[in-house]
Amino acid sequence: MTALGALRVPEELAARVPVEQRSGGASGRDGVRLLVGRRAGGEVAHHAFGDLPELLRAGDVLVVNTSRTLPAAVDATLGEAPVVVHFSGLLDDGRWVVELRTPDGRGTTRPRAGGPAGVAVALPGGERLVPQEPLSPCGERLWVARASVADAMAFLHRHGRPIRYAYTERDQPAAAYRTVFSVPSDDGLGSAEMPSAARPFTTGLVTALVSRGVQFAPVVLHTGVSSGEAHEPPYPERFSVPESTAWLVNTARAGGGRVVAVGTTAVRALETAADARGRVAAAGGWTDLVVTPERGVRAVDGLLTGLHDPAASHVLMLEAVAGRQLLERVYDAAVGAGYLWHEFGDVNLLLP
């Protein structure tokens, strides 16, 4: 068994297009594979995603992120140089967290140094963006910037497109980056990148799960930019856990049901709202929680997630849920069986 830190994921295991395009339309979003790991016995098993209703049981709760993906990538210029601005998140003071990247000539981008401070970036429609300072003293990738646009959401929907990285083959419509659970928020805010663990769900599969007695509990976490090349810990993000979700999760756990988060974003939101005993209360605002094996999870019993780069910070959260030994076994099996990585790839279910 390969140690997780030493595991190398071959480039050909990047999912370059959605599964419905890989199959030529023969399958829907749920046509991905599902790799299941069970912590209690250490078993790893291969399934189709459509098997999920048989893998869960009545009384289980799936916690889903309803944040809608924004068209957060906008073409711009910095002096004479073309750049792409990734709008990561809107702060309470009206400024934006942004990442500036360099077009690579193939429709995607490559990293560049952040800033510089005070130099205006020309946006479409005569608008401009002025980077002011790095978001964190520990990094130069994300900057806090002031934009001249009066209605930021309308601007993005007029001039933006979904963020994509070099491992993808081509641009996709906005609908390809939205899940069956995504809904517009009252304030128009959303995620810079898709909460992709929920992408394989279809209305038919949701119906089958509900018919089996599995319940769904919504949370919101507007995820920011997490570059494919960067492995930083997550930055603060907006979240909301409604009272109804807190009640449903607490009731399920008291009755012996399992709480399975759909995606690392759902874990982050729910764990922020949980106390030391795992009891969840309604909460909202900003979360800077980083879930590590040392901290552990308190309200979450299982996790349905995509396959992450073994060096990414998200893997610490997976280890908190599954344990290091099972996670190494799962990722070894995923590479060996040719599972596909990233937002259009296959899925991993980690159970107690």
N, C-alpha and C positions, 0 to 999 in steps of 0.2 A: 504494500500500500504506500503510495507516494505521500509525503508530508505536504500539507496544503501550501506552505510557503514555497515549496520547490516545484509545485505542479505548473506545467505550462500548457496553456490552451492554444491549440493550433489555429492559425488565422482562418482556415477553411471552416471552422466551427462557428464563425460569426453568421448570424441570420441576416442576410442582406436585404430581404424583402419579406413582407408578411406571409404567413403560411398559406393564405388563400391564393396568393400569387405563385408561390412555389408549387402548389398542387394543380395549377392551371384552372382553378375554380372548382376542383373536385371536392374540396373540403372547405369548411368555414373556419372561423377563428378558433374553434375548439379542436381543430385537427392537429394540435401539437402533442408532443409526448409529455408524460408526467412521470418523474422519477420520485419515488416515495422512500423516505427514510424514517424508521421508527426507533426512537431513542432507547426505549425499554429493553428491546432485544437486539438492537443493532442491525436489524434487517434492512436491506435495500432491495426495492422491487421496481420493475418497469411496467408502466401502464400507459394507456391513452388518456388524454385529459377528460374524455367523456366518461371515464370510470369513476370520476370524483364522487358522484352520489353514493356509490357502493363503498367508498373509502371513509365516508363520514357517517354519522348516525344521528337519529332523532335526539334533539336537545343540544346539538352542537350549534355554535354561532360563528358565522363568517363575518369578520369586521372588514368593511370595504371603504375605500377612499373615494368620495364622490367628486373630487376636484376635477374640473375640466381643463384639458391641455390648451394652452394659448398658442397662437402663431407668434412665437417670441423671438424669432430671428429676423433681423431687418438689415438690408443693405445700406451702407453709409460710406462716407469718405472722411479721412483724417488728413487734412492738407490735400495732397495729390494722390494719396494712397487709398485704395479701396479697403474697407473693413466690413465685417459683419458684426452687428451688435446683438448679443444675446441678452434679452431683458429677463433678469432672474427673479426679481421680486420688488414690489412696491413697499417702501417703508412708511411708517406712520407720519413722517414729516413731509411726505410728497416726493422725496427723492427715490431714485431707483438703484438697486444693486444690478450691475451689468458686467458682462464679460465681452471684451473686444477680441475678435479673432480675425485672422488673415484668410481671404479666399484662396483655395488651393487650385483653382482652375478646373476642378472636376465636379463642381456643384456643392462641395463641402468645404470645410475650413481646417486650418491648423492653428495651434496656439501662438500667441504673441505676448510680448510684455504688456502689462496693464498701463493705463494712463496714456500720456502724461497728464498731470494735474493742470487744470485751467485751460487746456487747449480744446477748442470746440470741435465736436464731431458733427459733420453736416448730415442731417437725416432727410428723408423724402419729405416733399411738401413744404420745403423751406424751414423746417424745424431744426433744432440743434440740441446736442447733448454735451454737457461739460463734466468730465470726470473730475472729482474733487479730492478723493483720498481712497486708499485701499480699504476694503471692508475689514480686513484683519491685519494687524501688524506682523502676522506670521506669513503672509502671502501677498503676492502681487496680481493674482489672476482675476479676482473679483474686486470691482471698485464701486464706490458710492458716487452717483452722478445726478446732476440736476438736468431734467429735460424741459424744453419749452412748451411741449404739447399740453393743451388744456384738458383733453379727454384721452388719457393714455390707452384705455381699452379700445376705444374707437380707432385710434391711430394704429395699434397693432393689428386689428382685424382688417384695416384698409391696406397696410403696407407690409405686414409680416407673413411669415410662413413657419411651419413647425421646424424646430431645431433638429438637425440630423448630423451624424458623424460619418467619418470616412469609411467605416466598415459597411455602410449601407450602399445600395446600388444606385438609387435614384430618389428624387423627391416623391413624397406620398401626399395625398390629400389630407386635410385636417382630420377627416373622419377616421383615417387609419390610426391616428394617435389618440383616439378617444375610446373609452371603455363603455360597456353597457350601463355602468353605474354613474357615469359622469353627468352632472347637471349644472346649468349655469348658476353661479352664486348671485345673491342679491346685489352685491357691490361690483359684480363683473370680474372679480379677480379669479385667478386660476393658477395652474402649474406651468412652469417653463418647460418641463419635460414630463412625459406621460407616466402616471402611476401604473407601470406596465404589467405588473403581476396579474391584474384583473383583465388584461386584454383578451385572453382566450374564452372568457365567459360569453355565452349567448343567452337570449331570452329563453330558449328551450331548455338549456341546462339549468338556468336559475329556477325555472318551473319544476324541473325534476328534483332539484335539491329541496325546494320548499315542500313538494309533495312527500318527500321522505322525512320531513320534520326538522330540516336544517333551517335556521333562521339567519337573517341578514341584519347587520347593525351598521349604519353609516357613520363615518367620521369624515372630517375634512382636514387635509394637510396640503397646502399649496407648495409643492416641491420646487426648489430652485434649480439652477444649472449645476450639473455634476459632470464635468467634461470627461470624455472617455479616456483622456490621458492623465487625469488627476485622481489622486487617492486621498484627498484631504478628508478629515472628519466633517460631518454635515454642519452647515451654518444655521443660525436661527431661521425658523420658518413659521408662517402663520398656521394655526390649527384650531379646530373646534371639535369637541365631543359633546353631543347633545344629551339632555337628560334622559331621553328615551333609550339611547344607546347604553348609557351608564346603567340604567335599570335592567336592560336586557342582558348585559354581560354579567352583572352581579347575580341576577336570578339564575342564569344558566350555570354559573360556577357553583352556586349553592346547591343546585340540583344534580350535580355530577356531569354537566355538559362541558365540552371542551370549547375554548375560545381560540379560534384559528384566525390570525390576521392575514389578510390578503395584501401582501407587499410590506416592505420595510417601512413605508410611510405610515401605514395603518398601525404598525407596532409603535412607532415613535409617538403618534398622537395618543394612542390608548395608554401607553406606559407613562406618558406625561400626566395623564389624568388619574393615575392609580396611586394609592397610598402604599405604605410599606407592606401591608397585608394583602395587597392586590385588589382592594375595593376601589371601584371607579366612581368618580363624581363628575358631573358636568363641568367642563372647563373650556377655555378658549384664550386666544391671544397669540403669543410667540413661544415657541419651544426651542431650547438649545440642548435638549437631552441627547446624550450619546449613550446608546445601550451597548455595554461591553460584557464579556463573560464575568468580570468581577462584580459588576452591578447586578447582572442577571435580569430576568423578566419576572414580573409580578402578576400581571393580569392575563398575559398571553400564554397559552399552552402549546400552540402549534403555529406554523407559518407556511403559507403558500407564496412562493417567490420565484423570480427568474433566476438564472444562473449568473453569478457575479464573477468578475475577475478575482482570482484568489488573493491578489494584493490589495483589493479595494477595502475601504474602511467598513463597508456594509457587512463584510464577512464576520467581523466581530459580533455584530448583532445575531447573525445566523448561528454562530458558535454559542452565544448566550442561550439560544432556544434549543439547539440540538446537541451541544457538546462537541468538543474537538474531534473525538474519535469517529463519531458517526458522520460528521461533516467531511472528513477526509475520505471516508468510504464512499459517500455520495458523489463527491467530485471526481474521485478516481473512476467510478462507474460511469459518470456522465461523459468524461473524455473518452473512455474506452468504448462506449456505445455510440459515440458520435452525436451526442445531444448538441443542440444549437444554442448559442449565447445571445445576450442582449435583448432589446425590447420586443423584437419580433421572433424570439426564440422559444425554446421549450421551457418547461416549468418544473419546479421542485417543491414537493410537499414534505414538510418536516413535522412529524407527529410525536407525541410523548412516548 
